[in-house]
Amino acid sequence: MDTVPFSCTRARHRVVEVNGLPLHLLEWGSSGSPGLCFLHGGSAHAHWFDAVAPAFADRFHVVSLDQRGHGESAWPAAPAYATEDFAGDLERVLDALGWREAVIAGHSMGGHNAMAFAAWQPARVRALVIVDSRPALPADRLHVMHARGHRPTRRHASRADGVARFRLLPRDTVADPALLAHMAEVGLAEREGGWVFRFDPQCNGARRPVDAWPLLGRIEAPTLIVRAELSPVLPRDMAERLRAAIPWSSLVEIPGAYHHVTLDRPELVTAALDDFLRGLGAPLPRESQRTPIASGKASMAESSDSGAA
């Protein structure tokens, strides 16, 4: 499988007008293939999946979306960063791509948006992948996020200076330094005499995430939950609770990875996703005939032969 870190050089760049906002996406594969859409986390961008997404271009029409206020997508004139806003955009993106349904895979904020969308629009989601994401944010964490969004924007004197000062949040990572430098480089833009990272500060300052716990039982799609072993964002007990709350779900844990698991262990994320997608097989039977997917926690160290993170 193709896991070249900078495979975005082969991606097509596309902009779609969605709810009055031009949204940018990276695109691989053929438009006649089944849809697979990746959603990045907060303050990130579409390139967060550069080492994962292109591996599926031989059998999917793959896109990685810059969600509103992030990457090369537009910022709403009045801050609008509720889960409903992101989900509404996703519905319109699927429409613009001509997808009746798609596999939706999201990391962190993107995973939260994906699980809410799958509950609100079950007919549009062929399968769901939740990557180190929790259904709800505690009030104290949301307060810290809001405060971060109101800090002055940090401008860097040069692109090189911005790359040198780039840090993940949470900071812990075992990612290849070259991949991290790539994330920084493509995430910078020159504005008002300095270099800034490509996201609207109000993505944090005005974020309004729903509590998705009550929604999880409405998810009809087969679901893969990917947990990073060393992540503080999705503790193991919460991951098990998440698995139990979604009717047709399974859980894998990526060893040796922190929260930014698509950067830390892209090859293992790719293998887990590949194994899951190959196991989908024929379309699901009608609701009354469905049987839950076998669940439980599996380490990729135990199933590394399942695919090509």
C-alpha positions in Angstrom: 0.0 0.0 0.0 1.2 3.5 -0.7 2.1 5.4 2.5 4.5 7.9 1.1 4.3 10.8 3.6 4.0 13.6 1.0 1.6 11.9 -1.4 -0.4 15.1 -1.3 1.9 16.2 -4.2 -0.3 13.8 -6.3 -3.6 15.1 -4.9 -6.0 17.2 -6.9 -7.0 20.5 -5.2 -10.6 21.3 -5.3 -12.9 24.0 -3.9 -16.6 23.6 -3.4 -19.1 26.3 -2.4 -20.9 25.1 0.7 -23.3 27.1 2.8 -21.9 30.3 1.4 -18.3 29.3 2.2 -15.6 28.1 -0.3 -14.3 24.9 1.2 -11.0 23.4 0.0 -10.3 19.7 -0.2 -7.6 17.3 -1.4 -8.8 14.6 -3.7 -7.4 11.2 -4.9 -8.8 8.4 -6.9 -11.6 8.1 -9.4 -14.9 10.0 -9.1 -16.8 6.7 -10.0 -15.5 4.9 -6.9 -17.1 4.7 -3.5 -16.6 7.8 -1.4 -14.1 8.1 1.5 -13.9 11.4 3.4 -11.3 12.3 6.0 -12.0 15.1 8.6 -9.0 16.6 10.5 -9.0 17.8 14.1 -9.2 21.3 15.6 -6.6 23.8 14.5 -5.3 21.3 11.9 -5.9 20.8 8.2 -6.6 18.3 5.4 -2.9 17.3 5.2 -3.1 15.6 8.6 -4.0 12.5 6.5 -1.3 12.8 3.9 0.4 9.6 5.1 -2.9 7.6 5.2 -5.5 8.8 2.6 -3.7 8.1 -0.7 -3.3 4.4 0.2 -7.0 4.0 -0.6 -7.1 5.8 -3.9 -7.1 2.5 -5.9 -10.6 1.6 -4.8 -12.1 4.8 -3.3 -12.8 8.3 -4.4 -10.8 9.8 -1.5 -11.1 13.4 -0.2 -9.5 15.1 2.8 -11.5 18.2 3.7 -10.3 21.5 5.1 -13.3 22.1 7.4 -14.7 25.6 7.8 -12.2 28.0 9.3 -9.2 25.6 8.7 -6.5 25.1 6.1 -7.3 26.7 2.8 -11.1 26.8 3.5 -12.9 30.1 4.2 -13.7 31.6 7.6 -17.4 32.4 8.2 -17.9 36.2 8.6 -19.6 35.7 11.9 -18.0 32.9 13.9 -20.1 29.7 13.4 -18.3 26.7 14.8 -21.0 24.5 16.3 -21.1 20.8 15.6 -24.2 21.5 13.6 -22.3 23.9 11.3 -19.6 21.4 10.5 -22.2 18.6 10.0 -24.2 20.8 7.7 -21.1 21.5 5.6 -20.3 17.8 5.4 -23.8 17.1 4.1 -23.4 19.7 1.3 -19.8 18.5 0.5 -21.2 15.0 -0.1 -23.9 16.5 -2.3 -21.3 18.5 -4.3 -19.3 15.3 -4.9 -22.3 13.4 -6.0 -22.1 10.9 -3.1 -25.3 9.4 -1.9 -23.3 7.9 1.0 -19.7 7.7 2.0 -17.3 6.3 4.5 -16.5 9.1 7.0 -13.3 9.0 9.0 -12.5 11.8 11.5 -9.7 12.5 13.9 -10.3 14.4 17.2 -12.7 17.3 16.4 -13.2 15.6 13.0 -14.2 12.4 14.7 -16.6 14.3 16.9 -18.2 15.9 13.9 -18.3 12.6 12.1 -20.1 10.7 14.9 -22.7 13.5 15.2 -23.2 13.5 11.4 -23.6 9.7 11.4 -26.3 10.0 14.1 -28.1 12.8 12.4 -27.7 11.6 8.8 -27.5 7.8 9.0 -28.5 7.2 5.4 -25.4 9.2 4.2 -22.8 7.2 6.1 -21.7 3.8 4.7 -19.2 3.3 7.5 -17.7 5.4 10.3 -14.2 5.7 11.6 -13.6 7.6 14.8 -9.9 8.3 15.4 -9.0 9.2 19.0 -12.0 11.3 19.5 -14.4 11.7 22.4 -18.1 12.3 22.2 -18.1 15.3 24.6 -15.7 17.9 26.0 -15.7 18.5 29.8 -16.6 22.1 30.7 -13.1 22.9 32.0 -11.4 21.8 28.7 -13.9 23.7 26.7 -13.2 26.8 28.8 -9.4 26.4 28.1 -10.2 26.1 24.4 -12.3 29.2 24.3 -9.6 31.2 26.2 -7.0 30.0 23.7 -9.1 31.3 20.8 -9.0 34.8 22.2 -5.3 35.1 22.5 -3.5 37.4 20.0 -2.6 35.7 16.8 1.1 34.8 16.8 2.9 36.0 13.6 6.3 34.6 12.6 8.9 36.5 10.7 9.4 33.9 8.1 8.0 30.5 6.9 11.1 28.9 8.3 10.6 30.5 11.7 7.0 29.2 11.7 8.1 25.7 10.9 10.7 25.8 13.6 8.1 26.9 16.2 5.4 24.5 15.2 4.1 22.3 18.1 1.3 19.9 18.3 -1.4 20.1 20.9 -1.3 17.9 22.9 2.5 18.1 22.4 3.6 14.5 22.9 4.4 12.8 19.6 6.8 10.2 18.1 6.1 11.4 14.6 8.8 11.5 11.9 10.3 15.1 12.2 10.1 15.4 8.4 6.4 14.7 8.5 5.9 17.3 11.3 7.9 19.8 9.3 5.6 19.1 6.3 2.5 19.6 8.5 3.9 23.0 9.6 4.9 24.1 6.1 1.6 23.4 4.4 -0.2 24.9 7.4 1.3 28.3 7.1 0.1 31.3 5.2 1.5 34.9 4.8 -0.8 37.5 6.2 -0.4 41.1 7.2 3.4 41.1 7.1 4.0 37.8 8.9 3.4 34.1 8.7 0.5 32.6 10.6 -1.0 29.1 10.8 -4.0 28.5 8.6 -7.0 28.5 11.0 -9.4 31.0 12.4 -8.7 31.6 16.1 -12.5 31.6 16.6 -12.5 27.9 15.7 -11.4 27.6 19.3 -12.9 30.8 20.7 -16.4 30.1 19.4 -16.4 26.3 19.3 -19.8 24.8 20.4 -19.5 21.0 20.4 -22.6 19.0 21.2 -22.7 16.3 23.8 -22.8 13.3 21.4 -23.2 10.6 24.0 -27.0 10.6 23.7 -26.7 10.4 19.9 -24.5 7.3 19.7 -27.3 4.8 19.7 -28.7 6.3 16.6 -25.6 5.5 14.5 -26.5 2.7 12.0 -23.2 2.5 10.2 -20.5 -0.2 11.0 -18.0 1.8 13.0 -14.3 1.4 13.8 -12.9 3.2 16.8 -9.2 3.8 16.7 -7.5 4.6 20.0 -3.9 5.7 20.4 -2.4 3.7 23.2 -0.7 6.7 24.9 -3.4 9.3 24.2 -4.9 11.3 27.1 -7.8 12.4 24.9 -9.6 9.0 24.7 -8.7 7.0 27.7 -9.1 3.2 27.4 -12.2 3.0 29.6 -13.9 5.8 27.6 -13.0 4.0 24.4 -14.7 0.9 25.7 -17.7 2.9 26.7 -17.8 4.5 23.3 -17.7 1.0 21.7 -20.5 -0.2 23.9 -22.7 2.8 23.0 -22.5 2.4 19.2 -24.5 -0.6 18.0 -22.2 -2.0 15.3 -18.7 -1.1 16.4 -15.2 -2.5 17.0 -12.2 -1.0 18.7 -8.5 -1.2 17.8 -5.6 0.4 19.8 -2.5 1.6 18.0 0.6 0.8 20.1 3.2 3.5 20.8 1.1 6.4 19.6 -0.1 9.6 21.1 -3.2 11.6 20.2 -2.0 12.6 16.8 -1.9 9.0 15.7 -2.1 9.6 11.9 1.2 11.3 12.3 2.8 9.1 14.9 1.9 5.7 13.4 0.4 6.3 10.0 1.3 2.8 8.7 -0.7 1.2 11.6 -3.7 3.5 11.1 -3.6 2.6 7.4 -3.5 -1.1 8.2 -6.4 -0.8 10.7 -8.5 1.2 8.3 -7.7 -1.2 5.4 -8.7 -4.2 7.4 -12.0 -2.6 8.5 -12.9 -1.4 5.0 -12.1 -4.8 3.4 -14.4 -6.4 6.0 -17.4 -4.3 5.0 -18.3 -6.6 2.1 -21.8 -6.4 0.8 -24.2 -3.7 1.9 -25.7 -4.1 5.3 -29.0 -5.9 5.6 -32.1 -4.1 6.7 -32.4 -2.9 10.3 -34.5 -5.9 11.4 -31.9 -8.4 10.0 -28.7 -6.8 11.3 -26.3 -8.5 13.6 -23.8 -6.4 15.6 -20.2 -6.6 14.5 -18.0 -8.6 16.8 -16.6 -6.2 19.3 -13.7 -6.0 21.6 -10.3 -4.4 21.9 -7.5 -5.4 19.6 -3.9 -4.3 19.4 -2.5 -3.7 15.9 0.6 -5.6 17.2 -1.7 -8.7 17.2 -3.2 -8.1 13.8 -0.4 -6.5 11.7 -0.8 -9.0 9.0 -4.3 -7.7 8.2 -3.2 -4.9 5.9 -0.4 -2.8 4.6 -1.1 5.5 10.6 
